[in-house]
Amino acid sequence: MSKVLLLEDDLLFAESLVDLLEENGFEVVHVANGHSALEKTFAQKFDLYLLDINVPLVDGNTLLQELRDAKDTTPAIFVTSHKDKEMLKKSFLCGADDFVTKPFDNDELLLRVSALLKRAKSESVSCIGLLCNDALHKRFLYNNQELDLSKKEYELLLLLVKHVNATVPKEMILDTLWSSSEGGSEGALRVYINRIKQLLPQLSIENIRGIGYKLVS
């Protein structure tokens, strides 16, 4: 089930849109202002954003620009009454993937949503055997089961996967996982390596003594 964040301040229209999406198998979280939408994106993972532009507190364009600046690549469709080309151009420059102008045909919206989700999924998932990286949601799955990884564990495994069958120097890993102010250590790195090995005993992660670590496919 795909999860959709709906930003819409017209409550009656939002209710009809929620009903439409839920009837077609989507899970929907509705918010009425941009500030609440931003908070939801920090707390939950979404497959799609459906955003109005003229909403209270933080408008849709500003919200999406902030998300894109934070490296959030979740697909976004603007559902708006705007027909002004300059406004639509601004929305695309802020990172929109598509837009639907109110009033719209329900079937058209569902087709656009499905097409965008399908494209995003095909572009974001890469696999090595049964281990798959879902870059859109920043998670790994093994045999279609999501792994319970912390942020640093995800980043570590991602680094090993990107350099599969090559040794990743410890210095590169430390610089990737920890900022200079955090001061990561080789001891902490070993803890994360062992944690990943426990979660994925099927994988072969070799310690190249004095140099770094290698994921062998």
Secondary structure, 3 states (H helix, E strand, C coil): CCEEEEECCCHHHHHHHHHHHHHCCCEEEEECCHHHHHHHHHHCCCCEEEECCCCCCCCHHHHHHHHHHCCCCCCEEEEECCCCHHHHHHHHHCCCCEEEECCCCHHHHHHHHHHHHHHHHHHHEEEECCEEEECCCCEEEECCEECCCCHHHHHHHHHHHHCCCCEEEHHHHHHHHCCCCCCCCHHHHHHHHHHHHHHCCCCEEEEECCCEEEEEC
